[in-house]
Amino acid sequence: MLTPHILSGGSGTRLWPLSRDSQPTQFLALTGPHTMPHETARRLSGFDADASVCIRTIAICSDEHCPSLAKK
């Protein structure tokens, strides 16, 4: 089984004033309507290297940012 992990950690302070402690850079929709973790999950949902491979994606973030990652 293939298990991709999406890492969504960090304080994301380099794009201040756009990014804040409550909404770091990775949760901003910078290049389209979706955030970076959501874009990555969308790309992975279309991945099927082999029909017999089962894909389960795990997203990793802090407790504080879990609600932002769970949106959509």
N, C-alpha and C positions, 0 to 999 in steps of 0.2 A: 504494500500500500504506500502510495506517495502522500506525504503530509507536508505541504508548504506552510511556512510560518511567515506571517506579515508582522514585521517589527514596527511599532508605532510609538516609540518612546521618545523621551527628550523634552526639554522645556521649550524648544522652538523659539528662541528669543532673537534670532538674527534678522527677522523681518519686522521688527518693531517699527512702526506702531501698528502694523496689521496684525501681528501675532501678540498674544497676551498669555499670561499664566493660565487663564481659563480656556483659551483656544490657541494652542501652539500651531506652528507652521503646518505640521502634517494634517491638521484638520481644517485648513483653509482650501477652498476650491480655487486654485491658482490658474489652472490651464483649461478649465471647463466647468461643468455643473457638479462634478463630484470631487471629493477630497482624495488625497494620494492613496490612503489605505483602501478606499472604495474602488478607485480605478484599478489598483492591483488585484483586488478580489474579483472584479469584473473580467480582467484579463485571464485570471486563473480559472474562472468558471467555464471558459471555452477551451481549456487545455484537456486534451485526451490523447496522450502519446500512444496508448494501447487500449483497446476496448476492455481488456481484462483488468486495467489499473483502476483502483478505487481512489478517488481524491477526496481528502478531507482537509480543509483549510483551517488553520488556527491563527487568530490575531492576538498579538501580545501588546499590552499597554498597561499603564498604571490604573489603579482603582479610580482615581480622579477623572481620567479620560475615557473610561469604559462607556458611559452614556453617549459620548460623541462618536465612538467607534461603532456602537450598536445601531445608530440611526441609519435609515434607508435599508 
